[in-house]
Amino acid sequence: MKVKTAPAKLICTIAAITVVLLLVSTTQAAEQYKILHDFTAKSGYTPSAGLVADSQGNLYGTTYFSSNDVCGVGGCGTVFKLTRGTDGKWSYIVIHHFHLSDGEGPESTLIFDSSGNLYGTATGGGASDTGTVFELSPSGSTWKETVLYSFAPPPDFTAPWGALTFDRKGNLYGSANAGGAHDQGGIFELKRSGDQWKEKVIHNFTGSSDGGVPGAVNLIWDSAGNFYGTTQAGGKYGNGVVYKFTPSSGGSWKETVIYNFTGSSDGSEPTSGLIFDAAGDLYGTASAGGLKACGIDSQDYCGTIFELTPSNGKWRFTRLHAFHGSDGWTPFFGLTSSAVGSLYGTTMAGGPDDDGLVFKLSQSGHRWTETVLHSFDQKDGAAPGQLMLGSQGSLCGPTSIGGLGPDPGYGVLFSISP
């Protein structure tokens, strides 16, 4: 029997620089915080990936762990659905239990296609226990799972941690955190061929100048058909990169590193994906680096929020905010934005109880100001994950621990009305 343990990344987490005017002080906002669901050992637990909503407003997500099964005491993980009743209360159901052969340990945010099918990745399990790509299709009141691809041992990729994305032709793209020709992970495409999906390797990261070890990266596309992402290692200084891939003739792709993190005041180890604004600027988080040391190790810095602006064929880097502990540290997950251009995100640690927080970054002229929307205190959750912006302006997300149950807790799903 395989005994499942928490992933190391969760354990470890519990080019001139243009610096704009930084905030003078961090403010604390009044907010309405609600727990939508408290996880238990029986219903699946340790959610960290973001939520996704269907057209009816139902929410879907994954848990890394579940009750004891073929994967051992930690279980293989689940996919769940959260439905809001007419009384305003949310009901939780598990729509799929993984059973190792179809995957284990899902950690990526799910995506929908136009027909209402869900797609995601599992970091382990499958034919070689190196991860899978799966589809869940609604069938009446149940969901039918199909394994689209089961990763093979290296030189194929392993641990597909990043979220999937579709291109214009309906092909799936994703990133894997390990494996590949250089054991630095890489980027893959899955193309439908009849009833089968065929894998194509887009890029094997080397851990050198091109980057290495992509984290929880969701690849994003621009209007010209280029895609962008980050790696948490490699690059000119070994602290990670932001990259762009451009399609070339014959179906190949060309990588351009548009920023190399120095590991200093700009940040280091970007573990999440990027977002665009309407002007084509990129925004993201670096989980370490910055201006102030946080945590036990004085070498661990608190992290940053950054912007990359295209300018005459190059990209200008701007640090928008450097965390300093009390206002959060370790921004492990990516940002989400509102219609008015405010940025929202989470830090896995920091705040009064060092259990993480939800923040807002708002712009006035050239000045960005951080507002702490909610600080977690273990009872209402801890170590928050990726946020989703709801249709009514509320923020929804998971915490991987905290809430009910024995310390450190099994995690919660929450909403915030800023």
Buried (B, 14 or more C-beta within 10 A) or exposed (E): EBEBEBBEBBEEBBBEBEEBEBBEEBEBEEBEBBBBBBBBBEBBBBBBBBBBBBEEEBBBBBBBBBBEBBBBBBBBBBBBBBBBEEEEEBEBEBBBBBBBBBBBBBBBBBBBEEEEBBBBBBBBBBBBBBBBBBBBBBEEEEBEBBBBBBBBEBEBBBBBBBBBBBBEEEBBBBBBBBBBBBBBBBBBBBBEEEEEBEBEBBBBBBBBEBBBBBBBBBBBBBEEEBBBBBBBBBBBBBBBBBBBBBBEEEEEBEBEBBBBBBBBBBBBBBBBBBBBEEEEBBBBBBBBBBBEBBBEEEEBBBBBBBBBBBEEEEBBBBBBBBBBBBBBBBBBBBBBBBEEEBBBBBBBBBBEBBBBBBBBBBBEEEEBBBBBBBBBBBBBBBBBBBBBBBEEEBBBBBBBBBBEBEEBBBBBBBBBEB
